[in-house]
Amino acid sequence: MLRQIEGSKAIAETVALCRPEVVCAYPISPQTHIIEAVGAMVKEGTLAPCEFINVESEFAAMSVAIGASATGARAYTATASQGLLFMMEAVYNAAGLGLPIVMTLANRAIGAPINIWNDHSDAMAVRDSGWIQLFAESNQEASDLHVQAFRLAEELSVPVMVCVDGFILTHAVEGVDLLDQSFVDAFLPPYEPRQMLDTEAPVSIGAMVGPEAFEEVRYLAHLRQLDALERIPAIASEFFEATGRESGGLVRPYRTDDADTVIVAMGSVLGTLKDAVDARRDLGERVGVLGVTSFRPFPSEAVRDALASARQVVVIEKAFSIGAGGVLSNDIAIAIHHEQTLLRTVVAGLGGRAITRRSLEKVLEEASRDELATLTFLDLDRDAVDRERARMQATRRSGPSAENLLRDRATVAPKVRA
């Protein structure tokens, strides 16, 4: 049923259709509306049987999800940013134990300085934890991906993280075609755990493993991720046949067949990128977009095939590895390392800075003239950076850079000298 609905509420209602038996979370913006809505449905009895557990921290939330999943319950949670870092130890435990927990990550920048707006630095921080990571382009896809995520998690016994751009999607009100309960029940079978704690058949889950078997355990986790490279597109194809919607999958090409330059990105920026590409196409430039939905496992073969004809690849990064460069770019580089393709990285949107169509068109224009640098920070205020660098060189006690930058912009009160 098509409804005008906030993204968070659409996600919450879709999660409820998946019939989770245990939901646990600690509120943190921009995740809060999701978990509030789920909690309200549990309290009203419209989501039943389900136990909603109020916990004292994000670490506790993931710990409860682990315990619930280990006893055979379908478990769900949600978090963002610092909350994800707080539950870091348990995030690794969930993956290492092979527990099919589904978690919504409302992507948000990681501090310091404190920032509540969107980028992908939180997801990048746990990219090697063993969780599958699926990135939503729109609220429609965010909704649809959660149904697919539960199916995928339980088929492979691996946790799945659905990454949704904070505020940009979570707090946007737009049309979303919500599924009905009968469809979800048919698409998502009742949960049959691969492993569970049972007094009638006792086992140990999470026992200590020494050098004699640890490498093999890790390799088995790797194989499950490789299995997901087959199951993700298969589940997305089945979903498409039933709904007519292309949600999920590994990658999503747009006007790439004859493109000399392909711009690669993840998440909500893809919509703006498509508009920018359409504008450049009208000017006769052969450009296209490749959206990456599955970041982990990384679909190297699908990426390589999609970029095979491109002379130049530009990767839009909403996070980066300080001291190294692009994160997504590195995976793209590995995927196409045998190809004679120019690779450019553009870091954009950090801390919620707007990524405008005009700026993206400028990137494509520079790329078409082979003038785009290997690493670019989109719309970076170099004058502000130079002022702060000069300040740091002029005096040892130059003060905190974040506050200095704000003061330069007159957004905080100036220092008062006695």
C-alpha positions in Angstrom: 0.0 0.0 0.0 1.5 3.4 -1.1 1.6 5.9 1.8 3.3 9.2 2.5 5.4 8.2 5.5 8.6 9.1 7.3 11.4 6.8 6.4 11.9 5.7 10.0 8.3 4.8 10.4 8.3 2.8 7.1 11.3 0.9 8.4 9.7 0.2 11.7 6.4 -1.0 10.1 8.3 -3.3 7.8 10.4 -4.7 10.6 7.1 -5.5 12.4 5.9 -7.3 9.4 8.9 -9.6 9.7 7.6 -10.7 13.1 10.7 -10.2 15.3 10.4 -11.9 18.7 12.9 -9.8 20.6 13.6 -6.1 19.9 16.2 -4.3 22.0 17.8 -0.9 21.4 19.1 2.3 23.1 17.9 5.6 21.6 20.4 7.6 19.6 19.7 10.1 16.8 18.9 9.6 13.9 17.9 6.0 14.8 15.4 6.9 17.5 12.2 7.2 15.5 12.6 3.7 14.3 12.9 2.1 17.6 10.2 4.3 19.2 7.7 3.2 16.5 8.6 -0.5 17.0 8.2 -0.1 20.7 4.8 1.5 20.4 3.6 -1.4 18.2 4.7 -3.8 20.9 3.0 -1.9 23.6 -0.2 -1.6 21.6 -0.1 -5.3 20.9 -0.1 -4.9 17.1 3.4 -6.5 17.1 3.0 -9.7 19.1 4.3 -12.0 20.3 7.4 -9.8 20.7 9.4 -8.7 23.8 10.7 -5.1 23.7 13.6 -4.8 26.0 14.7 -1.5 27.3 18.5 -1.6 27.9 21.0 0.8 29.5 23.4 1.1 26.6 24.1 0.1 23.0 26.5 -2.6 24.2 23.6 -4.0 26.2 21.4 -3.9 23.2 23.6 -6.0 21.0 24.3 -8.3 24.0 20.6 -8.9 24.4 20.2 -9.5 20.7 23.0 -12.1 20.9 21.3 -13.9 23.8 17.9 -13.8 22.2 19.2 -15.1 18.8 21.2 -17.8 20.6 18.0 -19.1 22.2 16.2 -19.3 18.8 14.4 -16.0 18.7 14.3 -13.7 15.7 16.2 -10.6 17.0 16.3 -7.0 15.8 18.0 -3.9 16.9 19.1 -0.5 15.5 21.7 2.1 16.2 23.9 4.9 14.8 27.4 6.4 15.0 28.8 6.4 18.6 26.2 3.8 19.5 27.7 1.4 17.0 31.2 2.0 18.4 29.9 1.4 22.0 28.6 -2.0 20.9 31.7 -2.8 18.9 32.9 -5.8 21.0 29.4 -7.4 20.8 29.1 -6.5 17.0 32.1 -8.7 16.4 30.8 -11.4 18.7 27.5 -11.6 16.9 29.3 -12.2 13.6 31.8 -14.6 15.1 29.0 -16.7 16.5 27.1 -16.7 13.2 23.9 -15.3 14.7 21.3 -14.0 12.2 20.6 -10.7 13.9 19.2 -7.8 11.7 20.2 -4.3 12.6 19.3 -1.0 11.1 22.3 1.4 11.0 21.1 5.0 10.6 24.4 6.3 9.2 25.8 9.2 11.1 29.3 10.8 11.4 31.6 9.7 14.2 33.1 12.3 16.6 35.0 14.1 17.8 34.0 16.8 17.2 30.3 16.0 17.9 28.3 15.8 14.8 24.8 14.2 14.4 24.5 14.4 10.6 25.1 11.9 7.9 28.1 10.3 6.5 29.3 6.6 6.3 32.1 6.6 8.8 30.2 4.5 11.3 29.6 1.6 8.8 33.2 1.8 7.6 34.4 1.4 11.1 32.9 -2.1 11.3 33.3 -3.2 7.7 35.6 -6.1 8.6 33.5 -7.4 11.5 31.8 -10.1 9.5 28.4 -8.4 9.1 26.7 -8.2 5.7 26.2 -4.5 4.9 23.5 -3.4 2.5 23.1 0.3 1.6 19.7 1.8 0.8 19.4 4.4 -1.9 15.8 5.4 -1.0 13.2 4.9 1.7 11.4 2.4 -0.6 14.6 0.4 -0.8 15.3 0.8 2.9 11.9 -0.7 3.6 12.3 -3.6 1.1 15.8 -4.4 2.2 14.8 -5.2 5.7 12.5 -8.1 4.5 15.4 -9.4 2.3 17.8 -8.9 5.2 15.9 -11.2 7.6 15.6 -13.8 4.8 19.3 -13.6 4.0 20.5 -13.6 7.6 18.5 -16.7 8.5 19.4 -18.7 5.3 23.1 -18.2 5.9 23.1 -17.8 9.7 25.0 -14.5 9.5 24.1 -11.0 10.9 22.9 -8.3 8.4 23.2 -4.6 8.7 20.9 -2.4 6.6 22.6 1.0 6.3 20.2 4.0 5.8 21.5 7.6 5.5 20.6 9.4 8.7 18.1 12.3 8.5 18.4 12.3 4.6 16.3 9.1 4.6 15.3 8.4 8.1 13.5 11.7 8.6 12.3 12.3 5.1 8.6 11.9 4.3 7.9 10.4 0.9 5.8 7.8 -0.8 6.6 4.2 0.2 4.8 1.2 -1.0 4.6 -0.9 2.2 4.2 -4.6 1.9 1.3 -6.5 3.4 1.6 -9.2 6.1 0.6 -12.1 3.8 3.4 -11.3 1.4 6.0 -11.0 4.1 4.9 -14.3 5.7 5.2 -16.0 2.4 8.5 -14.5 1.5 10.1 -14.9 4.9 9.6 -18.4 6.4 9.4 -19.0 10.1 12.9 -18.8 11.7 14.6 -22.2 12.0 17.9 -21.6 13.8 21.1 -23.4 12.7 22.2 -23.3 16.3 20.4 -22.6 19.6 20.7 -23.1 23.3 18.3 -25.9 24.3 18.2 -27.7 27.6 17.0 -30.9 25.8 20.1 -30.9 23.5 22.8 -28.9 25.3 25.7 -27.3 23.4 28.2 -24.5 24.0 28.0 -21.4 21.9 30.9 -19.1 22.1 33.4 -21.5 23.6 37.1 -20.6 23.6 38.9 -21.6 20.4 42.7 -21.9 20.3 45.1 -21.7 17.4 44.3 -25.2 16.3 40.9 -24.2 15.0 40.5 -20.4 15.0 41.7 -19.9 11.4 39.2 -22.4 10.1 36.4 -20.7 12.0 37.3 -17.4 10.4 37.6 -19.0 7.0 34.1 -20.5 7.4 32.8 -17.0 8.2 34.4 -15.8 5.0 32.8 -18.6 3.0 29.4 -17.6 4.3 30.0 -14.1 3.0 31.0 -15.6 -0.4 27.7 -17.6 -0.3 25.9 -14.3 0.2 27.2 -13.0 -3.1 25.0 -15.6 -4.7 22.0 -15.4 -2.3 21.7 -11.6 -2.3 20.9 -11.3 -6.0 18.8 -14.4 -5.9 16.7 -13.1 -3.1 16.5 -9.7 -4.9 15.4 -11.4 -8.1 12.6 -13.3 -6.2 11.5 -10.1 -4.6 11.4 -8.3 -8.0 9.3 -11.1 -9.5 6.8 -10.8 -6.7 6.7 -7.0 -6.4 8.0 -5.5 -9.6 10.5 -3.5 -7.6 14.3 -3.6 -8.1 15.4 -3.4 -4.5 18.5 -5.0 -3.2 21.0 -7.0 -5.3 24.7 -6.4 -5.4 25.1 -3.4 -7.7 22.8 -1.1 -9.7 24.1 0.3 -13.0 22.5 3.5 -14.5 23.4 4.5 -18.1 26.7 2.7 -17.9 26.5 0.6 -21.1 28.4 3.2 -23.3 29.8 5.4 -20.5 33.4 6.6 -20.7 33.2 7.8 -17.2 31.3 6.0 -14.4 30.7 7.5 -11.0 30.4 5.0 -8.2 28.7 5.6 -4.8 26.5 4.1 -2.1 23.3 5.3 -0.4 21.0 8.3 -0.9 23.5 10.4 -3.0 22.8 8.1 -5.9 19.6 10.0 -6.7 21.4 13.3 -7.0 24.1 11.6 -9.0 21.6 10.3 -11.5 20.2 13.8 -12.0 23.8 15.1 -12.6 24.5 12.3 -15.0 21.3 13.0 -16.9 22.3 16.7 -17.2 25.8 15.8 -18.5 24.2 13.3 -21.0 22.1 16.2 -22.4 25.4 17.9 -23.2 26.7 14.8 -25.1 29.0 13.4 -22.4 29.0 9.6 -22.0 28.7 9.2 -18.3 27.0 6.8 -16.0 26.4 5.8 -12.4 27.1 2.5 -10.5 25.3 2.1 -7.2 26.8 -0.4 -4.8 24.2 -2.0 -2.6 26.2 -4.8 -1.1 29.3 -3.3 0.5 30.0 -6.4 2.5 30.4 -8.9 1.0 32.1 -6.8 -1.7 30.9 -7.8 -5.1 34.2 -7.6 -7.0 33.1 -9.6 -10.0 29.9 -7.6 -10.5 31.8 -4.3 -10.1 34.4 -5.4 -12.6 31.8 -6.4 -15.1 29.9 -3.1 -14.7 33.0 -1.0 -15.1 34.6 -3.0 -17.9 34.0 -0.5 -20.6 34.8 2.6 -18.5 37.9 4.6 -19.3 37.6 6.5 -16.0 36.0 5.7 -12.6 35.1 8.3 -10.1 34.2 7.1 -6.6 32.1 9.3 -4.3 33.1 8.6 -0.7 31.0 9.6 2.3 33.9 8.5 4.6 37.6 8.1 4.2 40.6 6.5 5.9 42.6 9.3 7.5 46.1 9.1 6.3 45.3 6.7 3.5 42.3 7.9 1.4 39.1 6.3 0.1 37.7 3.2 1.6 35.2 2.2 -1.1 37.8 3.3 -3.6 40.3 0.8 -2.3 37.8 -2.1 -2.9 37.0 -0.7 -6.4 40.7 -0.5 -7.2 41.2 -4.2 -6.2 38.2 -5.2 -8.3 39.5 -3.5 -11.4 43.3 -3.8 -10.9 43.9 -5.6 -14.2 42.0 -3.0 -16.2 43.5 0.1 -17.7 41.1 2.4 -16.0 41.8 5.7 -14.3 40.5 5.8 -10.8 39.6 9.0 -9.0 38.3 9.5 -5.4 36.1 12.3 -4.3 35.4 12.6 -0.6 32.1 14.3 -0.1 29.3 14.9 2.4 31.3 14.5 5.6 29.3 15.4 8.7 26.2 16.0 6.6 27.6 18.7 4.2 25.3 18.9 1.3 26.3 17.2 -1.9 24.7 19.3 -4.6 24.0 18.5 -8.1 26.0 21.6 -9.2 29.1 20.3 -7.4 28.7 16.8 -8.8 28.3 18.2 -12.3 31.5 20.2 -11.8 33.2 16.9 -10.8 32.0 15.3 -14.0 33.1 18.2 -16.1 36.6 18.1 -14.6 36.7 14.4 -15.1 35.7 14.8 -18.8 38.7 17.1 -19.3 41.0 14.7 -17.3 41.5 17.5 -14.8 40.1 15.7 -11.7 42.8 15.0 -9.1 43.4 11.5 -7.8 42.0 12.5 -4.4 39.5 15.4 -4.1 37.6 16.8 -1.1 34.4 18.2 -2.5 33.7 21.8 -1.7 36.6 21.9 0.8 37.2 25.4 2.2 41.0 25.5 1.6 41.3 29.1 2.9 39.9 27.9 6.3 42.3 25.0 6.4 45.3 27.2 5.5 44.3 29.7 8.2 44.2 27.0 10.8 47.5 25.4 9.6 49.2 28.9 9.8 47.7 29.3 13.3 49.2 26.0 14.4 52.6 26.9 13.1 52.5 30.3 14.7 51.9 29.3 18.2 52.1 26.0 20.2 48.9 26.7 22.1 46.8 27.3 19.0 43.7 25.8 20.6 41.2 23.2 19.3 40.9 23.3 15.6 37.2 22.6 15.5 36.4 25.6 17.7 38.9 27.8 15.8 37.2 27.0 12.5 33.8 27.8 13.9 35.1 31.0 15.4 36.5 32.0 12.0 33.0 31.6 10.7 31.6 33.7 13.5 29.4 30.9 14.6 30.7 30.9 18.2 31.5 33.8 20.5 34.9 35.3 20.1 37.5 34.8 22.8 37.3 37.5 25.5 40.6 38.7 26.9 40.8 40.1 30.4 
